[in-house]
């Protein structure tokens, strides 16, 4: 966020160039009946999508953002209360 709390898309300059169509998606589960989160590495960025909706939106992370996300997950930051 910027100083005036406006949300800024810091990946706007690259988002239109990233094409995850043929990316190799890695799934979070081995159960085909329960698709989970999927991630793909492409051109120095990390994409994450809902495996149940593979044609849906893709969240895009920089390597630094991804490292922070993974560290938070390992630390329990996203665990349910």
C-alpha positions in Angstrom: 0.0 0.0 0.0 1.1 3.5 -0.6 1.3 6.2 2.1 -2.3 7.2 1.5 -3.5 3.6 1.9 -4.3 3.3 -1.8 -3.7 -0.3 -3.1 -0.9 -0.3 -5.7 -0.5 -3.2 -8.2 3.3 -3.6 -8.1 3.2 -6.3 -10.8 1.1 -4.3 -13.3 4.2 -3.9 -15.5 4.6 -7.7 -15.9 1.2 -9.2 -15.3 0.2 -8.8 -19.0 3.3 -10.6 -20.1 3.0 -13.7 -17.9 1.2 -16.5 -19.6 0.5 -19.4 -17.3 -1.4 -21.4 -20.0 1.3 -24.0 -20.5 2.9 -23.7 -17.1 3.6 -26.9 -15.1 1.3 -26.7 -12.1 2.3 -28.4 -8.9 -0.7 -29.4 -6.7 -0.8 -29.4 -3.0 -2.6 -32.7 -2.8 -2.4 -36.2 -4.4 -6.2 -36.7 -4.2 -7.8 -36.0 -7.6 -11.2 -35.8 -5.9 -10.1 -32.9 -3.7 -8.1 -30.4 -5.7 -6.1 -28.0 -3.6 -4.0 -25.0 -4.3 -1.6 -25.2 -7.3 1.6 -23.3 -7.9 3.7 -22.7 -10.9 7.1 -21.1 -11.4 7.3 -18.9 -14.5 9.8 -16.3 -15.6 11.0 -15.6 -12.1 7.5 -15.3 -10.7 5.3 -17.7 -8.8 1.6 -18.2 -9.7 -0.9 -19.7 -7.4 -4.5 -20.8 -8.3 -7.4 -22.8 -7.0 -7.0 -26.4 -8.4 -10.8 -26.7 -8.5 -11.0 -23.8 -10.9 -7.9 -24.0 -13.1 -9.3 -21.4 -15.5 -9.9 -19.0 -12.7 -7.6 -16.2 -11.6 -3.9 -16.7 -10.8 -2.3 -14.8 -7.9 1.2 -13.7 -8.9 4.0 -13.4 -6.3 7.6 -12.2 -6.6 10.2 -14.5 -5.1 10.4 -12.3 -2.0 6.6 -12.3 -1.5 6.6 -16.1 -2.0 9.3 -16.5 0.6 7.4 -14.4 3.1 4.2 -16.3 2.4 5.9 -19.7 2.9 7.6 -18.5 6.1 4.2 -17.3 7.4 2.6 -20.6 6.5 5.3 -22.5 8.3 5.0 -20.3 11.3 1.2 -20.9 11.5 0.3 -17.4 10.5 -2.6 -18.7 8.4 -3.9 -21.4 10.8 -7.5 -21.3 11.8 -8.0 -20.0 15.4 
